[in-house]
Amino acid sequence: MPHHIHSIDLWEAGELKIQWVRSHMPLLESIEEDFRRDQPFKGLRIALSVHLEAKTAHLCEVLAAGGAEMYITGSNPLSTQDDVAAALVHEGLNVFAIHGASEQEYEDDIRQVLKVGPNLIIDDGGDLVSMIHNEFPELVSGVIGGCEETTTGILRLRAMDRAGALRFPMMLVNDADCKHLFDNRYGTGQSVWDGILRTTNLIVAGKKVVVAGYGWCGKGVAMRAKGLGAEVLVTEVDPVKALEAVMDGFQVMPMAQAAPLGDLFITVTGCEGVITPAHFPLMKDGAILCNAGHFDVEVDVAALRREAVSRREARRNIEAFTLPGGKTLYLLGEGRLVNLAAGDGHPAEIMDMSFAIQALCARFLAEHRGEVLPRLNNVPRSIDEDVARRSLAAWNVRIDALTEAQRKYIYG
């Protein structure tokens, strides 16, 4: 049984959050209607590990409406919202997650959702897929397939695929156009700054903001920083992305050069060791560090804790580290995803699109079981276009269609 024992007040607070996002997620509403009618997941168990907040809860409701038996955990200990988890438990769904879980508790919760023998996996960061292969190989044969939400998870999947270790099909949800073009750029761009601003209550205009990584997420963060009046510096390892940042009007330089200049640092790379002990002594007294990548390894938090002569809580979700010599650096949200550890994550309308792709890909796998190869699979173009058309309809936007003559001209 799930380990949550919740008060009525707690689940009611969570239900209010879920009601709010339901009213702003029309794509999932339309998909839920389809799922209730067609029951694509009847008799199937779905294991889900996604940041457990209200928008994720609504995705769980939609999958359950399609007949799925849901087993739910979070994908980050600090992003789980206990009131939302309590609301899902009250609805009868199986939830194993609690805010602020220790690493051991977090891993044990993942084990709990895997022990049921899932048929489908909805993953965010790759923890479910990695653990079922490593610790529950006897359950792998029962998995029809899975869907991966984020860049970091896809990097882990590609490593598994190269090693020949992946034993069931995975849909690369993050690579779908209606995911990374909107969720990564506009969702991350807005929600990262929402988390930073509500946590620090400081002005951005006039500050030097260092954005590490200029992928789709980094583009969104840099664009919003510029709009808030910051001077934006970009660090990169990819020459093409670096050139793109230059042509977008940003200064590009190595982190060692940016370290003494920045007032606020945001890592958005999906890699480890982006800000290291080599950079800490170079930074200004009072510099603020945060991470918008999936795992808390982009800023070397462990090294920061080792090297600090003292630590204190400066404000909720802000820890002050005093270094030898008296300089103080501030870390937001323990170096975890700042938009979720210190905020509510992406806007509902953005996650409506991303979770619509998740839901439709899960249905695709269920309906094509045995036909999809055990490898990394792109999201079918038909699903991308379905989500785009549903979004346009929800926004009351109409577009042209090719005439038959135009179609022949283009496609022959």
Residue pairs with C-beta under 8 A, 6 or more apart in sequence:
2 89
2 94
2 95
2 96
2 112
3 96
3 98
4 82
4 85
4 86
4 89
4 95
4 98
6 82
6 85
6 86
6 89
6 90
7 86
10 82
10 83
10 86
11 83
11 86
11 87
11 89
11 90
12 87
13 83
13 87
14 54
14 57
14 81
14 82
14 83
14 84
14 85
14 86
14 87
14 88
15 87
15 90
17 53
17 54
17 57
17 81
17 83
17 84
17 87
18 54
18 57
18 58
18 61
18 84
18 87
20 54
20 348
21 54
21 55
21 57
21 58
21 348
21 351
22 28
22 29
22 58
24 348
24 349
24 352
25 55
25 58
25 348
25 349
25 351
25 352
25 355
26 352
26 390
26 394
27 352
27 353
27 355
27 356
27 387
27 390
27 391
27 394
28 58
28 59
28 62
28 352
28 355
28 356
28 359
30 390
31 62
31 356
31 359
31 360
32 61
32 62
32 65
32 66
35 41
35 62
35 63
35 65
35 66
35 67
35 359
35 363
36 65
36 66
38 66
39 66
39 67
40 66
40 67
40 362
40 363
40 366
40 367
41 63
41 66
41 67
41 68
41 120
41 362
41 363
41 366
42 66
42 67
43 67
44 67
44 68
44 69
44 119
44 120
44 144
44 366
45 68
45 69
45 71
45 116
45 117
45 118
45 119
45 120
46 63
46 68
46 69
46 70
46 71
46 118
46 119
46 120
46 121
46 122
46 362
47 71
47 73
47 113
47 114
47 116
47 118
47 120
47 121
47 122
47 128
48 56
48 59
48 60
48 63
48 70
48 71
48 72
48 73
48 113
48 121
48 122
48 123
49 72
49 73
49 74
49 75
49 110
49 113
49 122
49 123
49 124
49 125
49 127
49 128
50 56
50 59
50 74
50 75
50 122
50 123
50 124
50 149
51 74
51 75
51 76
51 79
51 80
51 124
51 337
51 340
51 345
52 72
52 73
52 74
52 75
52 79
52 80
52 81
52 84
52 85
52 95
52 97
53 79
53 80
53 81
53 84
53 340
53 344
53 345
54 81
54 84
54 344
54 348
55 345
55 346
55 348
55 351
55 352
55 355
56 84
56 351
56 355
57 84
57 87
57 88
58 355
59 122
59 355
59 358
59 359
60 70
60 72
60 88
60 93
61 88
61 91
61 93
62 355
62 359
63 70
63 122
63 359
63 362
64 70
64 91
64 93
66 359
66 363
68 120
69 94
69 116
70 93
70 94
71 94
71 96
71 112
71 113
71 116
71 118
72 85
72 88
72 93
72 94
72 95
72 96
72 97
72 113
73 95
73 96
73 97
73 109
73 110
73 112
73 113
74 80
74 97
74 101
74 106
74 109
75 123
75 124
75 125
75 127
75 294
76 125
76 294
76 336
76 337
76 340
76 341
77 99
77 100
77 101
77 102
77 103
77 105
77 106
77 336
78 99
78 100
78 333
78 334
78 336
78 337
78 340
78 341
79 336
79 337
79 340
79 341
79 345
80 97
80 98
80 99
80 101
81 99
82 98
82 99
85 95
85 97
85 98
88 95
89 95
94 113
94 116
96 109
96 110
96 112
96 113
97 109
98 105
98 109
101 109
107 131
110 127
110 128
110 131
111 131
111 135
113 128
114 128
114 131
114 132
114 135
114 136
114 139
115 136
117 139
117 142
118 132
118 139
118 142
118 143
119 142
119 143
119 144
119 366
120 143
120 144
120 145
120 146
120 147
120 362
120 365
120 366
121 128
121 129
121 132
121 143
121 145
121 146
121 147
122 146
122 147
122 149
122 358
122 362
123 129
123 146
123 147
123 148
123 149
123 153
124 148
124 149
124 150
124 153
124 294
125 149
125 150
125 152
125 153
125 156
125 294
125 295
126 148
126 152
126 153
126 154
126 156
126 157
128 146
129 146
129 148
129 153
129 156
129 157
129 160
129 166
129 170
130 156
130 160
132 139
132 140
132 143
133 140
133 160
133 165
133 166
133 167
140 167
140 168
143 167
143 168
144 168
144 169
144 365
144 366
144 369
145 168
145 169
145 170
145 171
145 365
145 369
145 372
145 377
146 168
146 169
146 170
146 171
146 365
147 170
147 171
147 173
147 358
147 361
147 362
147 365
148 154
148 157
148 170
148 171
148 172
148 173
148 174
149 173
149 174
149 179
149 354
149 358
150 174
150 294
151 174
151 180
151 184
151 215
151 217
151 270
151 294
152 270
152 293
152 294
152 295
153 174
153 294
154 172
154 174
154 175
154 376
155 270
157 166
157 170
157 172
157 376
158 376
160 166
161 375
161 376
166 374
166 375
166 376
167 374
168 374
169 365
169 372
169 373
169 374
169 375
169 377
170 375
170 376
170 377
171 361
171 364
171 365
171 377
171 378
171 379
172 376
172 377
172 378
172 379
173 179
173 354
173 357
173 358
173 361
173 379
174 180
174 184
175 378
175 379
176 357
176 378
176 379
176 383
176 384
176 387
177 384
177 388
178 353
178 354
178 356
178 357
178 384
178 387
178 388
178 391
179 353
179 354
179 357
179 379
180 216
181 216
182 350
182 353
182 354
183 346
183 350
183 351
183 353
183 354
184 215
184 216
184 217
184 220
185 216
185 217
185 219
185 220
185 223
186 220
186 350
187 220
187 346
187 347
187 350
187 351
187 354
188 216
188 217
188 220
188 221
188 268
188 292
188 339
188 346
189 217
189 219
189 220
189 221
189 223
189 224
190 220
190 224
190 346
190 347
190 350
191 339
191 340
191 343
191 344
191 345
191 346
191 347
192 220
192 221
192 224
192 266
192 268
192 290
192 292
192 338
192 339
193 204
193 221
193 224
193 225
193 228
194 339
194 343
194 344
195 290
195 332
195 333
195 338
195 339
195 340
195 341
195 342
195 343
196 204
196 264
196 266
196 288
196 290
196 332
196 338
196 342
197 204
198 342
198 343
199 315
199 316
199 317
199 318
199 332
199 333
199 338
199 342
199 343
200 288
200 315
200 318
200 332
202 288
204 225
204 228
204 229
204 230
204 264
205 228
205 229
205 230
206 229
206 230
206 231
207 230
207 231
207 263
207 264
208 230
208 231
208 232
208 233
208 261
208 262
208 263
208 264
209 222
209 225
209 230
209 231
209 232
209 233
209 262
209 263
209 264
209 265
209 266
210 233
210 234
210 235
210 255
210 258
210 259
210 261
210 262
210 264
210 265
210 266
211 218
211 221
211 222
211 225
211 232
211 233
211 234
211 235
211 250
211 266
211 268
212 218
212 234
212 235
212 255
212 265
212 266
212 267
212 268
212 269
212 274
212 275
212 298
213 235
213 236
213 267
213 268
213 269
213 270
213 271
213 274
213 293
214 222
214 234
214 236
214 238
214 241
214 242
214 244
214 245
215 241
215 268
215 269
215 270
217 268
217 292
217 293
218 234
218 241
218 268
218 269
219 248
221 266
221 268
221 292
222 232
222 234
222 245
222 248
222 250
225 232
226 232
226 249
226 250
230 264
231 251
232 250
232 251
233 250
233 251
233 252
233 253
233 258
233 261
233 262
234 242
234 245
234 250
234 251
234 252
234 253
235 252
235 253
235 254
235 255
235 258
235 274
236 242
236 245
236 252
242 252
245 252
246 252
255 274
255 275
255 279
256 278
256 279
256 282
259 275
259 279
259 282
259 283
260 282
260 283
260 284
262 283
262 284
262 287
263 284
263 286
263 287
263 288
264 287
264 288
264 290
265 275
265 283
265 287
265 288
265 289
265 290
265 299
266 290
266 291
266 292
266 338
267 274
267 275
267 290
267 291
267 292
267 293
267 298
267 299
268 291
268 292
268 293
269 293
269 298
270 293
270 294
270 298
271 293
271 298
272 295
272 297
272 298
273 297
273 298
273 300
274 298
274 299
275 289
275 298
275 299
275 300
276 300
276 303
277 300
277 303
277 304
277 307
280 303
280 304
280 307
280 323
280 329
281 323
281 325
281 327
283 327
283 329
284 327
285 326
285 327
285 328
286 328
286 329
286 330
287 329
287 330
288 329
288 330
288 331
288 332
289 299
289 304
289 329
289 330
289 331
289 332
289 335
290 299
290 331
290 332
290 333
290 335
290 338
290 342
291 298
291 299
291 333
291 335
291 336
291 337
291 338
292 337
292 338
292 339
293 337
294 337
295 336
296 334
296 335
296 336
298 335
299 331
299 335
301 331
301 334
301 335
304 321
304 329
304 331
305 311
305 321
307 321
307 323
307 324
308 321
308 322
308 323
309 322
309 323
309 324
310 321
310 322
311 319
311 320
311 321
311 322
312 319
312 320
313 319
313 320
314 320
314 330
317 332
317 333
317 341
317 342
318 330
318 331
318 332
319 330
319 331
319 334
320 328
320 329
320 330
321 328
321 329
321 330
321 331
322 328
323 329
332 338
332 341
332 342
333 341
333 342
334 341
339 345
339 346
345 351
346 354
352 391
353 387
353 391
356 387
356 390
357 379
357 383
357 384
357 387
360 383
360 386
360 387
361 379
361 383
364 372
364 380
364 383
365 372
392 398
392 399
402 410
